[in-house]
Amino acid sequence: MVNTVGTTKGMSHDTPRTRLEPADRRRDLLEVAETLAHADGIDGLTARGVAHHARASKALIFHYFGSVVGLQRAVAASAVHDLLTATQPHDDLPPADRTRAILDAFITAVTARREVWTDIWGGALRADPETQVILARARAVLVDRMASGVARRSLGDTSGHIALLSLGWVALAENITAAWLAGGTLTQDELLDLLIGSLTAILGSDPATSAAPRTTTTA
Protein backbone atom coordinates (compact mmCIF):
# COMPACT_ATOMS: atom_id res chain seq x y z
CA MET A 1 0.00 0.00 0.00
CA VAL A 2 1.27 3.45 -0.85
CA ASN A 3 1.86 5.46 2.29
CA THR A 4 3.22 8.76 1.04
CA VAL A 5 0.41 9.98 -1.18
CA GLY A 6 -0.44 12.84 1.10
CA THR A 7 3.00 14.38 0.56
CA THR A 8 3.06 14.19 -3.24
CA LYS A 9 2.71 17.94 -3.51
CA GLY A 10 5.69 18.56 -1.24
CA MET A 11 3.78 18.99 2.03
CA SER A 12 4.90 17.43 5.28
CA HIS A 13 2.41 16.34 7.92
CA ASP A 14 3.29 19.49 9.90
CA THR A 15 2.67 21.93 7.05
CA PRO A 16 -0.58 23.90 7.36
CA ARG A 17 -3.02 23.23 4.54
CA THR A 18 -3.70 25.93 2.01
CA ARG A 19 -7.39 26.52 1.49
CA LEU A 20 -8.32 25.31 -2.00
CA GLU A 21 -11.20 26.04 -4.30
CA PRO A 22 -13.77 23.19 -4.32
CA ALA A 23 -12.77 22.01 -7.80
CA ASP A 24 -9.09 21.97 -6.84
CA ARG A 25 -9.80 20.16 -3.58
CA ARG A 26 -11.85 17.52 -5.36
CA ARG A 27 -9.08 17.09 -7.92
CA ASP A 28 -6.53 16.62 -5.14
CA LEU A 29 -8.68 13.96 -3.49
CA LEU A 30 -9.20 12.21 -6.81
CA GLU A 31 -5.45 12.20 -7.49
CA VAL A 32 -4.87 10.51 -4.14
CA ALA A 33 -7.56 7.94 -4.91
CA GLU A 34 -6.04 7.31 -8.35
CA THR A 35 -2.61 6.73 -6.83
CA LEU A 36 -4.01 4.25 -4.33
CA ALA A 37 -6.07 2.51 -7.02
CA HIS A 38 -3.01 2.25 -9.25
CA ALA A 39 -1.37 0.13 -6.56
CA ASP A 40 -4.30 -1.81 -5.14
CA GLY A 41 -7.19 -1.52 -7.57
CA ILE A 42 -10.50 0.31 -7.44
CA ASP A 43 -12.31 -2.27 -5.33
CA GLY A 44 -9.89 -1.66 -2.46
CA LEU A 45 -10.58 2.08 -2.24
CA THR A 46 -12.17 3.29 0.98
CA ALA A 47 -13.13 6.72 2.24
CA ARG A 48 -10.96 6.14 5.30
CA GLY A 49 -7.91 5.24 3.23
CA VAL A 50 -8.20 8.17 0.85
CA ALA A 51 -8.91 10.58 3.70
CA HIS A 52 -5.85 9.35 5.59
CA HIS A 53 -3.46 9.74 2.67
CA ALA A 54 -4.98 13.07 1.63
CA ARG A 55 -4.89 14.35 5.23
CA ALA A 56 -8.60 15.10 4.99
CA SER A 57 -11.73 13.99 6.79
CA LYS A 58 -13.96 11.15 5.65
CA ALA A 59 -16.78 13.68 5.58
CA LEU A 60 -14.91 15.60 2.89
CA ILE A 61 -14.68 12.47 0.74
CA PHE A 62 -18.43 11.95 1.00
CA HIS A 63 -19.03 15.65 0.37
CA TYR A 64 -17.26 15.55 -2.99
CA PHE A 65 -18.07 12.02 -4.15
CA GLY A 66 -21.28 11.15 -2.32
CA SER A 67 -20.25 7.61 -1.41
CA VAL A 68 -17.42 5.12 -1.75
CA VAL A 69 -19.01 3.92 -4.99
CA GLY A 70 -19.04 7.52 -6.20
CA LEU A 71 -15.33 7.77 -5.42
CA GLN A 72 -14.60 4.51 -7.23
CA ARG A 73 -16.74 5.63 -10.15
CA ALA A 74 -14.75 8.86 -10.44
CA VAL A 75 -11.48 6.93 -10.61
CA ALA A 76 -12.92 4.68 -13.31
CA ALA A 77 -14.17 7.68 -15.29
CA SER A 78 -10.72 9.25 -15.11
CA ALA A 79 -9.12 6.04 -16.41
CA VAL A 80 -11.60 5.92 -19.30
CA HIS A 81 -10.87 9.56 -20.15
CA ASP A 82 -7.14 8.85 -20.19
CA LEU A 83 -7.70 5.79 -22.39
CA LEU A 84 -9.65 7.78 -24.97
CA THR A 85 -6.98 10.49 -24.92
CA ALA A 86 -4.27 7.89 -25.48
CA THR A 87 -6.11 6.26 -28.39
CA GLN A 88 -6.66 9.39 -30.45
CA PRO A 89 -6.26 8.30 -34.08
CA HIS A 90 -3.25 9.44 -36.10
CA ASP A 91 -4.94 10.68 -39.25
CA ASP A 92 -1.60 11.04 -41.01
CA LEU A 93 -1.08 7.25 -40.91
CA PRO A 94 -2.37 4.79 -43.52
CA PRO A 95 -5.57 3.00 -42.35
CA ALA A 96 -3.84 -0.24 -41.37
CA ASP A 97 -1.13 1.55 -39.40
CA ARG A 98 -3.81 3.72 -37.79
CA THR A 99 -5.70 0.66 -36.58
CA ARG A 100 -2.56 -0.92 -35.19
CA ALA A 101 -1.50 2.32 -33.48
CA ILE A 102 -4.90 2.66 -31.78
CA LEU A 103 -4.79 -0.93 -30.54
CA ASP A 104 -1.20 -0.59 -29.35
CA ALA A 105 -2.12 2.58 -27.45
CA PHE A 106 -5.14 0.78 -25.97
CA ILE A 107 -2.98 -2.06 -24.63
CA THR A 108 -0.32 0.34 -23.33
CA ALA A 109 -2.90 2.49 -21.54
CA VAL A 110 -4.64 -0.37 -19.75
CA THR A 111 -1.31 -2.00 -18.88
CA ALA A 112 -0.13 1.24 -17.26
CA ARG A 113 -3.18 1.07 -14.96
CA ARG A 114 -3.45 -2.68 -14.76
CA GLU A 115 -5.11 -2.90 -11.34
CA VAL A 116 -7.60 -0.18 -12.20
CA TRP A 117 -8.71 -1.75 -15.47
CA THR A 118 -8.87 -5.21 -13.96
CA ASP A 119 -11.44 -3.88 -11.50
CA ILE A 120 -13.29 -1.80 -14.10
CA TRP A 121 -13.85 -4.89 -16.22
CA GLY A 122 -14.26 -7.50 -13.52
CA GLY A 123 -14.77 -5.82 -10.16
CA ALA A 124 -17.69 -4.34 -8.28
CA LEU A 125 -18.18 -1.53 -10.82
CA ARG A 126 -19.07 -4.11 -13.42
CA ALA A 127 -22.59 -3.97 -11.95
CA ASP A 128 -22.65 -0.18 -11.57
CA PRO A 129 -25.05 1.35 -14.13
CA GLU A 130 -23.33 4.73 -14.28
CA THR A 131 -19.93 3.18 -14.92
CA GLN A 132 -21.42 0.99 -17.62
CA VAL A 133 -22.84 4.07 -19.34
CA ILE A 134 -19.35 5.62 -19.33
CA LEU A 135 -17.87 2.42 -20.76
CA ALA A 136 -20.57 2.16 -23.42
CA ARG A 137 -19.79 5.67 -24.62
CA ALA A 138 -16.07 4.88 -24.68
CA ARG A 139 -16.71 1.72 -26.69
CA ALA A 140 -18.72 3.70 -29.22
CA VAL A 141 -15.82 6.12 -29.63
CA LEU A 142 -13.35 3.25 -30.06
CA VAL A 143 -15.63 1.58 -32.61
CA ASP A 144 -15.73 4.80 -34.63
CA ARG A 145 -11.96 5.14 -34.50
CA MET A 146 -11.34 1.51 -35.38
CA ALA A 147 -13.85 1.52 -38.24
CA SER A 148 -12.00 4.40 -39.85
CA GLY A 149 -8.95 2.18 -40.20
CA VAL A 150 -10.56 -1.01 -41.48
CA ALA A 151 -11.56 -1.78 -45.05
CA ARG A 152 -15.28 -2.56 -45.30
CA ARG A 153 -15.63 -4.04 -48.74
CA SER A 154 -16.61 -7.54 -47.57
CA LEU A 155 -19.74 -6.19 -45.87
CA GLY A 156 -20.66 -3.81 -48.64
CA ASP A 157 -19.88 -0.88 -46.34
CA THR A 158 -23.14 -1.56 -44.48
CA SER A 159 -22.76 0.74 -41.49
CA GLY A 160 -25.27 -1.12 -39.32
CA HIS A 161 -23.41 -4.40 -39.78
CA ILE A 162 -20.06 -2.76 -39.17
CA ALA A 163 -21.25 -1.03 -35.99
CA LEU A 164 -22.78 -4.17 -34.50
CA LEU A 165 -19.82 -6.38 -35.32
CA SER A 166 -17.37 -3.74 -34.12
CA LEU A 167 -19.14 -3.41 -30.77
CA GLY A 168 -19.00 -7.17 -30.39
CA TRP A 169 -15.31 -7.12 -31.21
CA VAL A 170 -14.60 -4.39 -28.62
CA ALA A 171 -16.21 -6.59 -25.95
CA LEU A 172 -14.07 -9.51 -27.13
CA ALA A 173 -10.93 -7.35 -27.10
CA GLU A 174 -11.67 -6.25 -23.53
CA ASN A 175 -12.07 -9.86 -22.38
CA ILE A 176 -8.90 -10.97 -24.14
CA THR A 177 -6.92 -8.05 -22.73
CA ALA A 178 -8.31 -8.62 -19.22
CA ALA A 179 -7.23 -12.27 -19.38
CA TRP A 180 -3.79 -11.17 -20.57
CA LEU A 181 -3.47 -8.67 -17.72
CA ALA A 182 -4.38 -11.43 -15.27
CA GLY A 183 -1.38 -13.48 -16.29
CA GLY A 184 -1.17 -14.03 -20.01
CA THR A 185 2.16 -15.24 -21.37
CA LEU A 186 2.06 -13.35 -24.66
CA THR A 187 4.20 -10.31 -25.27
CA GLN A 188 2.43 -7.04 -25.99
CA ASP A 189 3.25 -7.39 -29.70
CA GLU A 190 1.82 -10.91 -29.73
CA LEU A 191 -1.34 -9.69 -28.02
CA LEU A 192 -1.57 -6.89 -30.56
CA ASP A 193 -1.30 -9.39 -33.42
CA LEU A 194 -3.98 -11.54 -31.78
CA LEU A 195 -6.38 -8.61 -31.51
CA ILE A 196 -5.72 -7.57 -35.10
CA GLY A 197 -6.35 -11.15 -36.18
CA SER A 198 -9.64 -11.31 -34.28
CA LEU A 199 -10.73 -8.02 -35.84
CA THR A 200 -9.93 -9.40 -39.28
CA ALA A 201 -11.86 -12.59 -38.58
CA ILE A 202 -14.96 -10.77 -37.33
CA LEU A 203 -15.10 -8.02 -39.95
CA GLY A 204 -13.90 -10.26 -42.74
CA SER A 205 -11.33 -7.75 -43.89
CA ASP A 206 -7.64 -7.47 -43.14
CA PRO A 207 -6.70 -3.94 -42.02
CA ALA A 208 -3.45 -4.40 -43.89
CA THR A 209 -5.31 -4.49 -47.19
CA SER A 210 -6.52 -0.95 -46.67
CA ALA A 211 -3.05 0.43 -46.16
CA ALA A 212 -1.25 2.46 -48.74
CA PRO A 213 1.52 0.53 -50.51
CA ARG A 214 4.77 0.67 -48.62
CA THR A 215 8.10 1.45 -50.20
CA THR A 216 10.81 -1.02 -49.28
CA THR A 217 14.27 0.42 -48.90
CA THR A 218 17.23 -1.86 -49.27
CA ALA A 219 20.66 -1.13 -47.97
C-alpha positions, 0 to 999 in steps of 0.5 A, spaced: 500 500 500 502 506 498 503 510 504 506 517 502 500 519 497 499 525 502 506 528 501 506 528 493 505 535 492 511 537 497 507 537 504 509 534 510 504 532 515 506 538 519 505 543 514 498 547 514 493 546 509 492 551 504 485 553 502 483 550 496 477 552 491 472 546 491 474 544 484 481 543 486 480 540 492 476 535 489 481 534 484 486 533 489 482 527 493 481 524 486 489 524 485 490 521 491 484 515 490 487 514 483 494 513 486 491 508 491 487 505 485 493 504 481 497 500 486 491 496 489 485 496 484 479 500 485 475 495 489 480 496 495 478 504 495 475 506 501 473 513 504 478 512 510 484 510 506 483 516 501 482 521 507 488 518 511 493 519 505 490 526 503 490 528 510 482 530 509 476 527 513 472 522 511 466 527 511 470 531 505 470 524 501 463 523 501 461 531 500 465 531 494 463 524 491 457 522 495 459 515 497 465 510 496 461 507 490 461 515 487 469 515 489 470 509 485 466 511 479 470 517 479 477 513 478 474 509 473 471 515 469 478 518 469 481 512 467 476 511 461 478 519 459 485 517 459 484 511 455 480 515 450 486 520 450 491 515 449 487 512 443 486 518 439 487 516 431 493 518 427 490 521 421 496 522 417 497 514 418 495 509 412 488 506 415 492 499 417 497 503 421 492 507 424 488 501 426 494 498 429 496 504 433 490 505 436 490 498 438 497 498 441 495 505 445 489 501 448 494 495 450 499 500 453 494 504 456 490 499 460 497 496 462 499 502 465 493 502 470 493 494 470 489 494 477 484 499 475 482 496 469 482 489 472 477 492 477 473 496 471 472 490 467 471 484 472 470 488 479 464 491 483 463 496 478 461 491 473 454 492 476 454 499 476 449 502 471 453 509 471 460 506 470 457 501 464 454 508 461 461 511 461 464 504 458 458 504 453 460 511 450 467 509 450 466 503 446 462 507 441 468 512 440 473 506 439 468 503 434 468 509 430 476 510 431 477 503 429 472 503 423 476 508 420 482 504 419 478 497 417 476 496 409 469 494 409 468 491 402 466 484 404 460 487 408 458 492 402 460 498 407 453 496 411 454 501 417 449 497 421 453 491 420 459 494 421 457 497 428 454 491 430 460 487 429 465 492 431 461 493 438 462 485 439 469 485 437 470 491 442 467 486 448 471 480 445 478 485 445 476 487 452 475 480 455 482 478 451 486 483 454 483 482 461 485 475 461 492 477 458 493 482 464 491 477 469 497 473 467 497 471 459 504 469 457 504 473 450 508 479 449 504 485 448 506 485 440 503 478 440 497 480 443 496 486 438 497 481 433 492 476 436 487 482 436 488 484 429 487 477 427 480 477 431 478 483 428 480 481 421 476 474 422 470 478 425 469 483 420 472 479 414 477 484 412 484 485 413 486 492 415 493 491 412 489 491 405 486 498 406 493 500 407 497 504 402 503 501 398 509 501 402 516 502 399 521 497 401 528 500 402 534 496 401 541 497 404 
